[in-house]
Amino acid sequence: MPVWVAMVGVHPGSANRVVFGDTKGVFIWVASRAASADDFRRLLEADMKRQGLSVDEVSDVTLAQDALKERHGAEIDWERLIAKAEASPRPVIAPNFYFYEQD
């Protein structure tokens, strides 16, 4: 099953305030194995909900192999993120967080 990656905008719930503070939200890169882009979105949204995060937007959904080519040199360690996703039954979040402005 292929690995997909996407930039995801999430809004933290009250349980996540310790990690995310009072920000409006956070952009994160997420990778997961899925049969299709639609399956990836469904898996992603269900997993974020389990973690107390609501998904505001999902963008740049692409196959991992294409992300490696297109985003080479970015601050994300694509190889590590994709390898973790290949070995994980759940979506994997990159350690880089990009915070929205505060309310």
Buried (B, 14 or more C-beta within 10 A) or exposed (E): EBBBBBBBBBBBEEEBEEEBEEBBBBBBBBBBBBEEBEBBBEBBBEBBEEBBBEBBEBEEBBBBEEBBEEBEEEEBEBEEBBBBBBEEEBBBBBEEBEEBEEE
